[in-house]
Amino acid sequence: MTTPVVAVLQLVLFNVPIHNKLKLALVPVCVGVAMATVTDVAFNLTGAVYAVCGIMSTSLYQIWAKSRQQDLGVSSFQLLYYQAPLAALMVLAVVPVFDTVWSTDTAIGLLDLQVNNTGACAIALTGLARHFGVNL
């Protein structure tokens, strides 16, 4: 859902028109997400709030990165080169709160989230694949 949100935010905030081909391409995405949401067995308001926050933050970041890249006149790799150290510092600040020690079955993160190793690996791999695909 990030792509439709980016398109709507660009239309609302920056008056960037949405072309008809893009509208037609986004229809199946929105319909599929709506079907998956309606047919979901357990809809959780807390999960929905986290999902909306994640989509909004990712969409706003993509818009910011595009405008910053155009302002600086750099390629996507150059922008990533300058942005990566700041992102690494931000992650290092958050890791002690959420992360677990992989050598034991007990979590020692400050929030002590109960995620098994398979779930954590799936989350890590999908995040890695997403970031790799975005930065191609």
Secondary structure, DSSP 8 states (H G I E B T S, - for coil): -HHHHHHHHHHHHH-----HHHHHHHHHHHHHHHHHHHT-S---HHHHHHHHHHHHHHHHHHHHHHHHHHHHT--HHHHHHHHHHHHHHHHHHHHHHH---TTSSS--STT-----HHHHHHHHHHHHHHHHHHT-
